[in-house]
Amino acid sequence: MTLDRILRRPEVLLVTGLSSASLYRFISEGSFPRPLQLGRNSVGWKASVVQAWIDSLAEAGGSDGAAAADRASVTCKNSPPRGRGRTGRAGR
């Protein structure tokens, strides 16, 4: 049995290179898979479904597909830290 990871929205955004607005616009247009409801206030996507979407862009031959496929190997561990930073104050 192979386990399929569930990707939460920040990781989906990182892997695909999309903004939140673009992600939800593509979902409403039907060009990106709908998320799974994980709880009352949480959603996620199967990693295999997101990877299949990235692969479909690459197969379509668009320039965005190649860039998205390159970003697919990036994990959240490599993303810069977010939040308050060292100062402890937001926005500084």
Phi, psi and omega in degrees: 000130179258130177273138178252117181298150172259125179261130175275168188306314181301322180287324176298318178297319180295313184291321183273338184079011180274157169274165177301317181298317179294318179304308183288332174293315178297322177297314181293331177280347181086009181264357174228143183299144175290147180284161173274140176278114183268331180198189182298323183236024181221143178227164177199168179236143172294135180302322181295326179289318178294318179297321178297322178296315178298315179299323180294328176293317180296321180292330180290343175084008179287152179295329178293328181297318180294319179293319179294321179295323177296321180287342184297336181278353180279138176247168180298334180300333182269359183279151180292151179295146179244162174114217190279340180076198185283335184285338182080004179241130180292143174079012180238000000 
